[in-house]
Amino acid sequence: APVSGSMILAGVLLKFGGYGLLRVFSLMQVLGMKFNYIWISISLIGGVLVSLICLWQMDLKALIAYSSVAHMGIVLSGLMT
């Protein structure tokens, strides 16, 4: 896909994924209360590491993909708090 298509996919479809996580989260909240801190720490560490990988990317499509992964890690940690 061209870079513009990748940007649309990263911008729109990841928002739908975040909304889907929010809808399913009510079921996961009861089941995963004891694992909240584990999920938060994994998602924050992953978001920071992928953000550091983004600093050295020269390819625009790879940069968009890595930044999308970093954003979803931050969204997941925000939903778990």
N, CA and C atoms as an extended XYZ file, in Angstrom:
243
Properties=species:S:1:pos:R:3:atomname:S:1:resname:S:1:resid:I:1 pbc="F F F"
N         0.847       -1.180        0.000 N   ALA     1
C         0.000        0.000        0.000 CA  ALA     1
C         0.892        1.242        0.000 C   ALA     1
N         0.434        2.305       -0.617 N   PRO     2
C         1.212        3.546       -0.580 CA  PRO     2
C         1.229        4.143        0.830 C   PRO     2
N         2.071        5.133        1.018 N   VAL     3
C         2.231        5.743        2.339 CA  VAL     3
C         0.927        6.374        2.806 C   VAL     3
N         0.182        6.986        1.889 N   SER     4
C        -1.094        7.599        2.286 CA  SER     4
C        -2.084        6.546        2.772 C   SER     4
N        -2.093        5.381        2.141 N   GLY     5
C        -2.957        4.296        2.606 CA  GLY     5
C        -2.545        3.791        3.974 C   GLY     5
N        -1.246        3.718        4.209 N   SER     6
C        -0.761        3.293        5.526 CA  SER     6
C        -1.138        4.298        6.602 C   SER     6
N        -1.107        5.577        6.252 N   MET     7
C        -1.480        6.599        7.228 CA  MET     7
C        -2.965        6.530        7.553 C   MET     7
N        -3.798        6.260        6.546 N   ILE     8
C        -5.236        6.126        6.796 CA  ILE     8
C        -5.501        4.902        7.672 C   ILE     8
N        -4.826        3.797        7.356 N   LEU     9
C        -4.995        2.597        8.175 CA  LEU     9
C        -4.556        2.847        9.611 C   LEU     9
N        -3.434        3.529        9.776 N   ALA    10
C        -2.941        3.801       11.126 CA  ALA    10
C        -3.849        4.772       11.854 C   ALA    10
N        -4.396        5.734       11.148 N   GLY    11
C        -5.203        6.761       11.800 CA  GLY    11
C        -6.610        6.321       12.131 C   GLY    11
N        -7.238        5.611       11.221 N   VAL    12
C        -8.654        5.288       11.392 CA  VAL    12
C        -8.856        3.911       12.014 C   VAL    12
N        -8.218        2.916       11.462 N   LEU    13
C        -8.495        1.555       11.915 CA  LEU    13
C        -7.963        1.280       13.315 C   LEU    13
N        -6.882        1.931       13.702 N   LEU    14
C        -6.412        1.739       15.074 CA  LEU    14
C        -7.344        2.379       16.084 C   LEU    14
N        -8.026        3.432       15.680 N   LYS    15
C        -9.030        4.028       16.576 CA  LYS    15
C       -10.194        3.059       16.778 C   LYS    15
N       -10.564        2.342       15.714 N   PHE    16
C       -11.603        1.326       15.860 CA  PHE    16
C       -11.142        0.208       16.788 C   PHE    16
N        -9.857       -0.147       16.716 N   GLY    17
C        -9.315       -1.160       17.621 CA  GLY    17
C        -9.360       -0.702       19.069 C   GLY    17
N        -9.038        0.559       19.306 N   GLY    18
C        -9.125        1.107       20.661 CA  GLY    18
C       -10.549        1.132       21.169 C   GLY    18
N       -11.493        1.451       20.290 N   TYR    19
C       -12.902        1.436       20.679 CA  TYR    19
C       -13.364        0.010       20.978 C   TYR    19
N       -12.896       -0.954       20.188 N   GLY    20
C       -13.227       -2.352       20.452 CA  GLY    20
C       -12.671       -2.826       21.785 C   GLY    20
N       -11.441       -2.396       22.108 N   LEU    21
C       -10.877       -2.727       23.420 CA  LEU    21
C       -11.705       -2.130       24.543 C   LEU    21
N       -12.177       -0.923       24.337 N   LEU    22
C       -12.995       -0.269       25.356 CA  LEU    22
C       -14.307       -1.011       25.571 C   LEU    22
N       -14.904       -1.509       24.495 N   ARG    23
C       -16.168       -2.245       24.614 CA  ARG    23
C       -15.981       -3.598       25.299 C   ARG    23
N       -14.882       -4.279       25.005 N   VAL    24
C       -14.628       -5.594       25.579 CA  VAL    24
C       -14.055       -5.471       26.992 C   VAL    24
N       -13.561       -4.299       27.333 N   PHE    25
C       -12.887       -4.112       28.611 CA  PHE    25
C       -13.800       -4.361       29.798 C   PHE    25
N       -15.094       -4.112       29.658 N   SER    26
C       -16.005       -4.358       30.780 CA  SER    26
C       -16.014       -5.835       31.170 C   SER    26
N       -15.848       -6.724       30.197 N   LEU    27
C       -15.754       -8.150       30.514 CA  LEU    27
C       -14.397       -8.495       31.119 C   LEU    27
N       -13.347       -7.875       30.598 N   MET    28
C       -12.001       -8.174       31.079 CA  MET    28
C       -11.721       -7.569       32.445 C   MET    28
N       -12.450       -6.542       32.819 N   GLN    29
C       -12.182       -5.850       34.071 CA  GLN    29
C       -12.405       -6.763       35.269 C   GLN    29
N       -13.449       -7.558       35.223 N   VAL    30
C       -13.741       -8.463       36.330 CA  VAL    30
C       -12.720       -9.595       36.379 C   VAL    30
N       -12.333      -10.099       35.208 N   LEU    31
C       -11.436      -11.244       35.167 CA  LEU    31
C        -9.981      -10.882       35.441 C   LEU    31
N        -9.554       -9.705       35.032 N   GLY    32
C        -8.134       -9.402       35.081 CA  GLY    32
C        -7.706       -8.383       36.106 C   GLY    32
N        -8.448       -8.221       37.197 N   MET    33
C        -8.087       -7.204       38.182 CA  MET    33
C        -6.744       -7.497       38.853 C   MET    33
N        -6.416       -8.772       39.046 N   LYS    34
C        -5.145       -9.069       39.703 CA  LYS    34
C        -3.954       -8.940       38.761 C   LYS    34
N        -4.210       -8.885       37.452 N   PHE    35
C        -3.123       -8.770       36.482 CA  PHE    35
C        -2.994       -7.368       35.904 C   PHE    35
N        -3.702       -6.379       36.468 N   ASN    36
C        -3.676       -5.018       35.926 CA  ASN    36
C        -2.273       -4.438       35.881 C   ASN    36
N        -1.530       -4.548       36.974 N   TYR    37
C        -0.204       -3.940       37.019 CA  TYR    37
C         0.760       -4.611       36.049 C   TYR    37
N         0.575       -5.893       35.819 N   ILE    38
C         1.414       -6.592       34.843 CA  ILE    38
C         1.139       -6.060       33.445 C   ILE    38
N        -0.150       -5.928       33.084 N   TRP    39
C        -0.502       -5.416       31.753 CA  TRP    39
C        -0.054       -3.975       31.574 C   TRP    39
N        -0.197       -3.172       32.627 N   ILE    40
C         0.217       -1.769       32.539 CA  ILE    40
C         1.723       -1.674       32.328 C   ILE    40
N         2.482       -2.445       33.090 N   SER    41
C         3.941       -2.363       32.953 CA  SER    41
C         4.409       -2.882       31.599 C   SER    41
N         3.820       -3.963       31.110 N   ILE    42
C         4.201       -4.485       29.795 CA  ILE    42
C         3.873       -3.484       28.700 C   ILE    42
N         2.695       -2.875       28.761 N   SER    43
C         2.312       -1.943       27.698 CA  SER    43
C         3.134       -0.661       27.748 C   SER    43
N         3.466       -0.171       28.936 N   LEU    44
C         4.292        1.038       29.024 CA  LEU    44
C         5.729        0.784       28.583 C   LEU    44
N         6.297       -0.342       28.995 N   ILE    45
C         7.658       -0.674       28.558 CA  ILE    45
C         7.689       -0.875       27.049 C   ILE    45
N         6.691       -1.564       26.519 N   GLY    46
C         6.623       -1.750       25.069 CA  GLY    46
C         6.454       -0.443       24.325 C   GLY    46
N         5.615        0.439       24.847 N   GLY    47
C         5.419        1.737       24.200 CA  GLY    47
C         6.680        2.569       24.181 C   GLY    47
N         7.432        2.541       25.281 N   VAL    48
C         8.681        3.311       25.342 CA  VAL    48
C         9.735        2.705       24.421 C   VAL    48
N         9.866        1.382       24.423 N   LEU    49
C        10.866        0.746       23.565 CA  LEU    49
C        10.570        0.959       22.087 C   LEU    49
N         9.314        0.835       21.710 N   VAL    50
C         8.957        1.041       20.305 CA  VAL    50
C         9.116        2.506       19.922 C   VAL    50
N         8.874        3.418       20.844 N   SER    51
C         9.110        4.836       20.567 CA  SER    51
C        10.592        5.106       20.343 C   SER    51
N        11.453        4.424       21.085 N   LEU    52
C        12.890        4.568       20.858 CA  LEU    52
C        13.305        3.993       19.509 C   LEU    52
N        12.664        2.911       19.089 N   ILE    53
C        12.932        2.353       17.765 CA  ILE    53
C        12.513        3.341       16.686 C   ILE    53
N        11.432        4.074       16.934 N   CYS    54
C        10.956        5.068       15.962 CA  CYS    54
C        11.977        6.175       15.725 C   CYS    54
N        12.798        6.467       16.716 N   LEU    55
C        13.784        7.538       16.557 CA  LEU    55
C        14.807        7.237       15.468 C   LEU    55
N        15.100        5.954       15.237 N   TRP    56
C        16.122        5.587       14.267 CA  TRP    56
C        15.557        5.133       12.927 C   TRP    56
N        14.257        5.219       12.736 N   GLN    57
C        13.657        4.775       11.481 CA  GLN    57
C        13.838        5.815       10.388 C   GLN    57
N        14.222        5.357        9.219 N   MET    58
C        14.332        6.229        8.056 CA  MET    58
C        13.196        5.983        7.063 C   MET    58
N        12.656        4.766        7.068 N   ASP    59
C        11.559        4.416        6.169 CA  ASP    59
C        10.253        4.939        6.750 C   ASP    59
N         9.505        5.695        5.944 N   LEU    60
C         8.291        6.337        6.447 CA  LEU    60
C         7.210        5.322        6.799 C   LEU    60
N         7.072        4.264        5.985 N   LYS    61
C         6.043        3.259        6.277 CA  LYS    61
C         6.359        2.496        7.561 C   LYS    61
N         7.623        2.192        7.771 N   ALA    62
C         8.009        1.512        9.009 CA  ALA    62
C         7.814        2.432       10.207 C   ALA    62
N         8.079        3.717       10.025 N   LEU    63
C         7.871        4.682       11.102 CA  LEU    63
C         6.402        4.759       11.487 C   LEU    63
N         5.514        4.762       10.496 N   ILE    64
C         4.077        4.792       10.766 CA  ILE    64
C         3.650        3.519       11.493 C   ILE    64
N         4.176        2.374       11.064 N   ALA    65
C         3.809        1.106       11.700 CA  ALA    65
C         4.288        1.053       13.149 C   ALA    65
N         5.530        1.445       13.385 N   TYR    66
C         6.060        1.421       14.747 CA  TYR    66
C         5.343        2.420       15.649 C   TYR    66
N         5.030        3.593       15.120 N   SER    67
C         4.330        4.575       15.955 CA  SER    67
C         2.917        4.108       16.277 C   SER    67
N         2.288        3.375       15.365 N   SER    68
C         0.962        2.825       15.646 CA  SER    68
C         1.022        1.800       16.772 C   SER    68
N         2.058        0.975       16.761 N   VAL    69
C         2.233       -0.011       17.829 CA  VAL    69
C         2.475        0.691       19.163 C   VAL    69
N         3.281        1.748       19.147 N   ALA    70
C         3.547        2.496       20.380 CA  ALA    70
C         2.279        3.149       20.904 C   ALA    70
N         1.468        3.700       20.019 N   HIS    71
C         0.229        4.346       20.449 CA  HIS    71
C        -0.742        3.340       21.048 C   HIS    71
N        -0.834        2.152       20.460 N   MET    72
C        -1.749        1.160       21.011 CA  MET    72
C        -1.256        0.639       22.364 C   MET    72
N         0.046        0.600       22.585 N   GLY    73
C         0.562        0.243       23.906 CA  GLY    73
C         0.168        1.263       24.951 C   GLY    73
N         0.223        2.532       24.581 N   ILE    74
C        -0.169        3.589       25.510 CA  ILE    74
C        -1.678        3.562       25.746 C   ILE    74
N        -2.456        3.268       24.701 N   VAL    75
C        -3.913        3.158       24.855 CA  VAL    75
C        -4.255        2.001       25.790 C   VAL    75
N        -3.571        0.880       25.630 N   LEU    76
C        -3.831       -0.271       26.496 CA  LEU    76
C        -3.495        0.043       27.948 C   LEU    76
N        -2.394        0.734       28.181 N   SER    77
C        -2.062        1.086       29.564 CA  SER    77
C        -3.056        2.085       30.130 C   SER    77
N        -3.573        2.962       29.307 N   GLY    78
C        -4.595        3.896       29.773 CA  GLY    78
C        -5.904        3.206       30.104 C   GLY    78
N        -6.261        2.192       29.332 N   LEU    79
C        -7.498        1.463       29.614 CA  LEU    79
C        -7.386        0.611       30.874 C   LEU    79
N        -6.192        0.167       31.194 N   MET    80
C        -6.016       -0.691       32.358 CA  MET    80
C        -5.950        0.080       33.669 C   MET    80
N        -5.837        1.410       33.628 N   THR    81
C        -5.775        2.162       34.878 CA  THR    81
C        -7.152        2.450       35.403 C   THR    81
